[in-house]
Amino acid sequence: MSEEIKSMKCAEFQAQLPELIESGARAAEDPHVKECDLCRELLENLEAIAEAARQLFPEVEPPEELWEHIDSAIKKDKG
């Protein structure tokens, strides 16, 4: 494969990468990633960064009474 064709495929894949990641698709299963060391490494780095970010800001469940407080505050405001 010529370097120019490979670069075009890399550019196309990298342009689609945010959508692939956002959709939850298995970007690692993409045929281009299986063939291209550069894009495979990019994907691995992005996945590592995303995992590190999730570790920094773990999901916190709001207290059960939160919606009740919001509802009563709205009712007070309207009243």
Rosetta blueprint (number, residue, H / E / L):
1 M L
2 S L
3 E H
4 E H
5 I H
6 K H
7 S H
8 M H
9 K H
10 C H
11 A H
12 E H
13 F H
14 Q H
15 A H
16 Q H
17 L H
18 P H
19 E H
20 L H
21 I H
22 E H
23 S H
24 G L
25 A L
26 R L
27 A H
28 A H
29 E H
30 D L
31 P H
32 H H
33 V H
34 K H
35 E H
36 C L
37 D H
38 L H
39 C H
40 R H
41 E H
42 L H
43 L H
44 E H
45 N H
46 L H
47 E H
48 A H
49 I H
50 A H
51 E H
52 A H
53 A H
54 R H
55 Q H
56 L H
57 F L
58 P L
59 E L
60 V L
61 E L
62 P L
63 P L
64 E L
65 E L
66 L H
67 W H
68 E H
69 H H
70 I H
71 D H
72 S H
73 A H
74 I H
75 K H
76 K H
77 D H
78 K H
79 G L
